[in-house]
Every structure is written in structure tokens, then in C-alpha cells.
Amino acid sequence: MKQKLPDHSVHQPVADVPNQPAASSIFTRRSFLQTIGVTAAGLGLASVAQAEEKPIQGFEKTVEHPGASAGWKPVSDRKIRVGLVGYGVCKFAAAFGFQDHPNVEVVAVSDLFPDRCAELAKVTRCAKTYPSLEGLVKDDRIEAVFVATDAPSHARHCIEVLKHDKHVATAVPAVFGSLKDADRLFAAVKASGRKYMMFETSCFHEELYAMRQIYNAGGLGQLVYSEGEYYHYMEEPIDSYQGWRIGLPPQWYPTHSNAYYVGVTGGSFTEVSCLGMPSRIQHLQPANNRYRNAFGTEIALFRTSEAGMARMAVSWDTSGASGEMGRVRGQKGSYYGKYEGLEKKLPPTNRPPLPPGVAGGGHGGSHGYLMNEFVTAILQDRKPLVDIAMALNMTVAGIVAHQSAVKNGKLLKIPQYKIL
């Protein structure tokens, strides 16, 4: 059952935020270049070309393990008929390898932009396209849909998929700044009887996967303290549909760090005190973004469902080491790059084998594992790893954390989601 919060704690969704700046005042790439007075000529053509070729953080080439498929055995000879939606700057719909899985047939793809839709169809070897998700979900041949659209649309699009009696997987986060959307999505998944999975990449990082295996075997005991960090320097925001990343509150994108507790234990955060630091970056000035957000960094201190503590950091304006990382300390053992503790006999901690032809992909080689987990859960008719409860417990904690930061660290209760 889900714990209810008082009405005053419910954050408004993006579309309902009052006093939004006019479109002309929202920070854009063009205004950024004008503001700092830098032109392409000033930077030099070579520098511009290098900047354009630099991969988005998380999409750097990952060394593929040559034995990643060793020991893989199919659980079925059936092919899941899948639809893929969303091929923006990150090209996410194709990035997880559905088109390469031996138990998947990509039936149709969609993107709002015709050129992107055509490219998505080409790279996934799919003949059928639709101009929108709303059209694709009406295709009776499709039984599962991967939603890789803009973050503000994730909840609405997943609910639409579920209404058409299809399984759904989504990119992170599960919802975007709205506790009301979290309630709606939770209810829709429960009512549908279909599988829901959020593709949280940290959950299949090698280290977090090992932490989860050891925790489940009792090698860590109850976690006393955990910490997760997601550092992604964004002096200029990544291009995105309708500029949704411009001025994004850090803790509205919290799952890469929160996974280092929720993804390890399957537990949740119950309350939070969070502090934010004002940013020097232009698009993170309140007048320059639709969220009226001033914070480039937000650090949350959570109470966990085990009565332990967790520190979770999200930052857009710290340079240096970047990415998704974390550590855990338990009553029986800890994991700081390796296991140290009381347990002498540990369970296997290597990630499971991937189907032949499926690459690990980006974000620490997690992409292929997430996709395979979703497909296998459908084939085996079981709960996927990052189900609706885990997805919302990761996401909603960040929404409430941002509320706390706006209130200068006020301790706030967090809604709880659980499938009985």
C-alpha cells in the first residue's frame, strides 16, 4: 500500500507550474552562445567539429566482453512483437538492442520527426512506421512498447500504452516532477495486469549488480549507509524536445544515483532533507528556465526503509570525474569497489549472459542487460527487476528531495509504493 502525503506536499507537474517565463526568456543554445559572446568562428572550426563528435555522457564506446554470451540459453522460442518510440538526440529507441534480440521482432517504430522516424526504421531493420505513439499503440500486432520519448511525457505515454493492453518499458525517469503523475501511473500499471519496467542503467552496472547479489545472499546485512552520485557537467544543456533539459532540477533526474540503495535492496526512502547550491551556469538561473530552478547541484540525505541513511547527489555543474557511481556499507559487509565483510562464501556476482548478437552498450555496458531483462520477464511471465514500485521509489524520492531543497532542507516525508 502507498503512504499518502498531505495535499500541500504534492508538487505540480511541469505543465501546471505557475508564472512560467515566456518562450523568449527560456534559455536556448542560441541564447547561450549570444550571452557569452562566443561564435563558431571564434572557437575555430576544428574545435566545433571536435565538440560535435564528442559522445553524450553515458554513450561512450564500451569495451564488449568477448565471452558475454557464454552460457546463454533461450527460455522460449517465441518472439515478442515490439514497438519502439523516440529517436531524439540520444537515439534511445535503438540504443538498447531490441532489434538484435533473438526473441524479439521489431514490428513498428515511431518518432514525431519524419527524418528521425525513417532513420530509426532503418537502424532497427523495421518496415513499418507511425507518425506518433498514439498511432503505434493501436497496432494490434504489437504486444510491448519501449518508450524513449521526452522525460515530461514518460508517464502519459506509458499510461497510453497500458490502456491498449500492451507491456511497456520506459527510459528514466518514471515520472517528471509530478507526484500526481506517479499516482496515475501506479494505478494504471496495477489495473492493466501488464509488465512495466524502467530502464535504470545503474541497476546493471557491474558493481551495483554485484552489490545486489551479495545483499540478497545476506553478505551485507542491513545497509547502515549508502551513497550514490550522478555527475553530468552541463554548462550548455543537451538538445532535447521542447528544451525540457534546460534548467532541469537535478533531483528530478535522480534514478542513476538513487539506484545505489533502491536498486541494491529493493527498499525505499521514507523521508529526506536536501540542500541545493545555486549555480553559475546561465540556463540554471531561475529567469532562464521554465522550472524557475536555481540549483545546479542537489545533495539529498535520506532515511531508508531499513532505518539506515543514504546520501544521494545529482549535479550538473561540477567538473572532473563524471558518471554514475556509488558505495554501500552494511552491518555485515561493505562494497567500495570490492566486497569486504564477514561472509566468506559469496554468490556469483557476474552479470548474466547476454543473447548472442546483443551488445552491452552504453552506460557501463548496461543497455543490453536491461532490454534482455524486460524481454525475459515477458517470456517467463514474471516481475521485471525495475518494476513500477522500484521505479517510482527511485523517482519520487528525488521529486520530494527537490521540494526540500527549495525549502532550505526541510525534512519531508516521501510516498511509498509497493506491489503486494
C-alpha positions in Angstrom: 0.0 0.0 0.0 1.1 3.5 -0.7 1.5 6.0 2.1 -0.5 9.2 1.4 1.0 12.7 1.9 -0.8 15.9 2.8 -2.0 17.9 -0.2 0.5 20.7 0.5 3.4 18.3 -0.3 2.2 17.4 -3.8 4.4 19.1 -6.4 2.7 20.5 -9.5 3.6 18.8 -12.9 5.6 20.9 -15.3 2.6 21.9 -17.3 0.9 23.3 -14.1 3.9 25.3 -12.8 2.7 28.9 -12.3 4.4 32.0 -13.7 6.3 30.2 -16.4 8.7 32.5 -18.3 7.7 33.4 -21.8 9.2 31.2 -24.5 11.5 34.1 -25.4 13.1 34.1 -21.9 13.7 30.3 -21.8 17.4 29.6 -22.2 18.4 28.1 -25.5 21.6 27.0 -27.2 21.5 30.1 -29.4 21.0 32.5 -26.4 23.8 30.7 -24.6 26.2 31.5 -27.4 25.0 35.1 -27.6 25.2 35.6 -23.8 28.9 34.6 -23.6 29.7 36.3 -26.8 31.3 33.2 -28.5 30.8 32.5 -32.1 31.7 29.4 -34.2 34.4 31.5 -35.9 35.9 32.4 -32.5 36.0 28.8 -31.4 37.6 27.6 -34.6 36.1 25.1 -37.0 38.3 22.3 -35.7 37.1 22.9 -32.1 33.5 22.9 -33.2 33.9 19.7 -35.1 35.5 18.0 -32.1 32.7 19.2 -29.8 30.1 17.9 -32.2 31.8 14.5 -32.4 32.2 14.1 -28.6 29.6 11.5 -27.5 27.0 12.3 -24.9 28.0 11.2 -21.5 27.0 7.6 -20.9 27.1 6.8 -24.6 30.9 6.5 -24.8 32.0 3.3 -26.5 32.1 0.4 -24.0 34.6 -2.4 -24.3 32.4 -5.5 -25.0 33.4 -8.7 -23.2 34.1 -11.4 -25.8 32.5 -14.0 -23.5 29.4 -12.0 -22.7 27.1 -14.6 -24.3 28.8 -17.7 -22.9 26.3 -19.9 -21.2 23.2 -18.1 -22.5 20.2 -20.4 -23.0 16.9 -19.3 -24.5 13.9 -19.5 -22.2 11.5 -19.7 -25.1 11.4 -19.9 -28.9 8.7 -17.2 -29.1 9.3 -13.7 -30.4 7.9 -10.7 -28.6 6.4 -8.3 -31.1 7.8 -4.9 -30.0 7.2 -1.2 -31.0 9.9 1.4 -30.4 9.1 5.1 -29.9 11.6 8.0 -29.7 14.8 8.7 -31.6 16.0 12.1 -30.4 19.5 13.4 -29.7 20.3 10.2 -27.7 18.7 7.8 -30.2 17.5 5.9 -27.3 14.9 3.7 -29.0 17.6 1.9 -30.9 20.3 2.0 -28.2 19.2 -0.9 -26.1 19.3 -3.6 -28.9 15.8 -4.8 -29.2 16.4 -5.3 -32.9 19.2 -7.7 -32.1 17.5 -10.0 -29.6 16.7 -13.5 -30.9 13.3 -13.4 -29.1 12.2 -10.0 -30.5 10.6 -8.9 -33.7 10.5 -5.1 -34.1 7.1 -4.6 -35.7 6.9 -0.8 -35.9 8.7 2.3 -34.9 7.7 5.9 -34.4 9.1 9.4 -33.9 7.3 12.8 -34.3 10.0 14.0 -36.8 9.8 12.1 -40.1 13.5 12.1 -40.8 14.2 10.6 -37.3 11.5 8.1 -37.8 12.9 7.0 -41.1 16.4 6.6 -39.6 15.0 4.6 -36.6 13.3 2.3 -39.0 16.5 1.8 -40.9 18.8 1.1 -38.0 16.3 -1.3 -36.4 15.5 -3.1 -39.7 11.8 -2.3 -39.4 9.5 -1.7 -42.4 6.5 -0.1 -40.6 6.5 3.4 -39.2 3.9 5.6 -37.4 3.9 9.3 -37.0 3.1 9.2 -33.3 3.0 6.9 -30.3 -0.8 7.3 -30.2 -0.9 5.7 -33.7 1.6 3.0 -33.0 -0.2 1.7 -29.9 -3.4 1.0 -31.9 -1.4 -1.7 -33.9 -2.8 -5.0 -32.7 0.3 -6.9 -33.8 2.4 -5.1 -31.1 2.5 -6.6 -27.6 5.1 -4.5 -25.9 6.4 -0.9 -26.4 9.6 0.8 -25.4 9.0 4.5 -24.6 12.1 6.6 -25.3 10.4 9.9 -25.7 11.0 13.2 -23.8 11.0 12.8 -20.0 8.0 15.0 -19.3 5.9 12.6 -21.5 7.0 9.3 -20.0 4.1 8.8 -17.6 1.5 10.0 -20.1 2.9 7.8 -22.8 3.3 4.7 -20.6 -0.3 5.1 -19.4 -1.4 5.3 -23.1 0.4 2.1 -23.9 -1.1 0.3 -20.9 -4.6 1.4 -22.0 -4.1 -0.6 -25.2 -3.2 -3.7 -23.2 0.5 -3.8 -24.0 3.6 -4.3 -21.9 5.7 -1.2 -21.5 9.3 -0.3 -20.8 10.5 3.3 -20.4 13.6 5.3 -20.3 14.2 7.2 -17.0 12.7 8.8 -15.0 9.4 7.1 -14.5 7.6 10.5 -13.9 8.8 14.0 -14.3 8.4 16.3 -11.3 4.8 15.3 -10.5 3.6 13.2 -7.6 0.1 13.2 -9.2 1.5 11.6 -12.3 3.2 9.0 -10.1 -0.2 8.1 -8.6 -1.8 7.9 -12.0 1.0 5.7 -13.4 1.0 3.4 -10.4 -2.8 2.9 -10.7 -2.6 2.3 -14.4 0.0 -0.4 -14.1 -1.8 -2.2 -11.3 -5.1 -2.1 -13.3 -3.6 -3.3 -16.5 -2.0 -6.6 -15.5 0.8 -5.9 -18.0 4.5 -5.7 -17.3 6.1 -2.3 -16.6 9.9 -1.8 -16.4 12.0 1.4 -16.1 15.4 1.1 -17.8 17.6 2.4 -15.0 21.1 1.9 -16.2 22.8 1.9 -12.8 21.0 -1.4 -11.9 23.1 -3.3 -14.4 26.4 -1.6 -13.8 28.9 -4.4 -12.8 29.4 -3.1 -9.3 25.7 -2.5 -8.5 24.8 -5.8 -9.9 27.4 -7.4 -7.6 26.1 -5.4 -4.6 22.6 -6.7 -5.2 23.7 -10.3 -5.4 25.7 -10.1 -2.2 22.9 -8.2 -0.4 20.3 -10.8 -1.4 22.6 -13.5 -0.2 22.9 -11.8 3.2 26.6 -10.8 2.8 25.9 -7.1 3.5 23.3 -7.4 6.2 21.1 -4.3 6.7 22.6 -1.3 5.0 23.7 1.3 7.5 24.8 3.8 4.9 24.8 4.1 1.1 25.7 6.8 -1.3 25.1 7.3 -5.0 26.3 10.0 -7.3 25.3 11.2 -10.7 27.6 13.9 -12.0 27.0 15.2 -15.5 28.5 18.6 -16.3 26.1 20.6 -18.5 27.3 24.1 -18.9 25.2 24.0 -22.1 22.2 21.7 -21.9 21.8 18.7 -24.2 19.4 19.4 -27.0 16.0 18.0 -26.2 12.4 18.0 -27.3 10.9 21.4 -26.5 14.0 22.2 -24.4 13.0 20.0 -21.4 16.6 19.7 -20.2 17.1 23.5 -19.9 17.4 24.3 -16.2 16.3 20.8 -15.2 16.2 20.5 -11.3 18.9 17.9 -10.6 16.8 15.8 -8.3 14.1 15.5 -10.9 16.6 13.1 -12.7 17.6 11.1 -9.6 17.4 7.4 -10.5 21.1 7.0 -11.6 22.1 7.8 -8.0 19.1 6.5 -6.1 19.6 3.1 -7.6 22.6 2.7 -5.3 20.2 2.0 -2.5 16.8 1.2 -4.0 18.3 -1.0 -6.8 20.6 -2.8 -4.4 18.0 -3.6 -1.7 14.6 -3.3 -3.3 13.8 -0.9 -0.5 12.8 2.7 -0.5 13.5 6.1 1.1 11.0 7.3 3.7 12.0 10.9 4.4 14.5 13.4 3.1 16.4 16.6 3.8 18.0 18.1 0.7 20.2 21.1 0.1 20.8 22.8 -3.2 23.7 25.0 -4.3 22.9 27.9 -6.7 24.7 27.6 -10.0 26.9 30.0 -12.0 25.6 28.3 -15.2 23.3 30.5 -17.3 20.5 28.1 -18.0 20.4 27.3 -14.3 19.3 30.8 -13.4 15.6 31.0 -12.4 14.8 33.6 -15.1 16.3 31.4 -17.8 14.3 28.2 -17.3 10.7 27.1 -17.2 11.2 25.4 -13.8 12.4 28.6 -12.0 15.2 26.4 -10.9 18.4 27.9 -9.4 20.2 24.8 -8.4 23.0 23.1 -10.4 23.7 20.6 -7.6 21.3 19.0 -5.1 22.6 16.7 -2.3 19.9 14.6 -0.5 20.1 12.9 2.9 17.5 10.1 3.1 16.2 7.8 5.8 15.9 4.4 4.3 13.2 1.7 4.8 15.8 -0.3 6.8 16.2 2.7 9.2 19.6 3.4 7.7 20.9 6.6 5.9 21.7 7.4 2.3 23.4 10.4 0.7 22.4 10.8 -3.0 24.0 13.5 -5.2 23.0 14.9 -8.6 24.9 17.7 -10.2 25.1 19.5 -13.5 27.9 21.9 -12.6 30.8 20.1 -11.1 33.7 19.3 -13.4 36.1 16.4 -13.1 35.1 12.8 -12.6 31.6 12.1 -14.0 29.1 9.4 -14.4 27.0 7.1 -12.2 28.8 5.6 -9.1 28.1 4.5 -5.6 29.1 2.6 -2.5 27.3 0.8 0.4 28.2 -0.1 4.0 26.2 -2.8 5.8 26.2 -4.4 9.2 27.9 -7.5 7.9 29.9 -6.1 5.0 30.6 -3.2 2.6 31.2 -2.7 -1.1 33.6 0.0 -2.1 34.9 -1.2 -5.4 35.1 -4.7 -3.9 33.4 -6.7 -1.1 34.9 -6.6 2.4 33.0 -8.3 5.2 32.1 -11.3 7.3 30.8 -13.5 4.6 33.4 -15.9 3.2 31.3 -17.6 0.6 29.8 -15.2 -1.9 27.3 -15.9 -4.6 28.2 -15.4 -8.3 28.4 -11.7 -9.0 29.0 -11.6 -12.7 26.1 -10.2 -14.8 24.0 -12.9 -16.5 25.0 -13.9 -20.1 23.6 -11.8 -23.0 21.9 -13.4 -26.0 24.3 -13.8 -29.0 24.4 -10.6 -31.0 23.2 -8.4 -28.2 25.8 -5.8 -27.1 26.1 -4.5 -23.5 26.1 -1.0 -25.0 26.3 2.3 -23.2 26.1 3.5 -19.6 28.6 1.0 -18.2 27.5 -1.7 -20.6 24.0 -1.9 -19.1 21.8 -1.3 -22.1 21.6 -4.9 -23.4 21.1 -6.3 -20.0 18.1 -4.0 -19.3 16.5 -4.9 -22.6 17.1 -8.6 -22.1 15.6 -8.5 -18.5 12.4 -6.9 -19.9 12.0 -9.4 -22.7 12.8 -12.4 -20.5 10.3 -11.2 -17.9 7.6 -11.2 -20.5 8.6 -14.6 -21.8 8.7 -16.1 -18.3 5.6 -14.1 -17.1 7.4 -12.8 -14.0 8.1 -9.4 -12.4 10.9 -7.5 -14.2 13.7 -6.2 -12.0 12.8 -2.5 -12.1 9.1 -2.8 -11.8 6.6 0.0 -11.1 7.2 0.0 -7.4 11.0 0.2 -7.7 10.8 2.7 -10.5 8.6 5.1 -8.5 10.5 4.6 -5.3 13.7 5.7 -7.1 12.0 8.6 -8.9 9.5 10.1 -6.4 12.2 10.4 -3.7 14.0 12.9 -6.0 10.9 14.9 -6.6 10.4 15.3 -2.8 14.1 16.0 -2.4 13.9 19.0 -4.7 10.9 20.3 -2.7 13.1 20.0 0.4 15.9 21.9 -1.3 13.5 24.7 -2.3 12.5 24.8 1.4 16.2 25.0 2.5 16.4 21.4 3.7 13.1 20.9 5.4 12.6 17.3 6.4 9.8 15.9 4.2 8.0 12.5 4.1 8.2 10.5 0.9 5.3 8.5 -0.6 5.8 4.7 -0.5 5.0 2.4 -3.4 4.7 -1.4 -3.0 3.1 -4.2 -5.0 1.7 -6.8 -2.6 
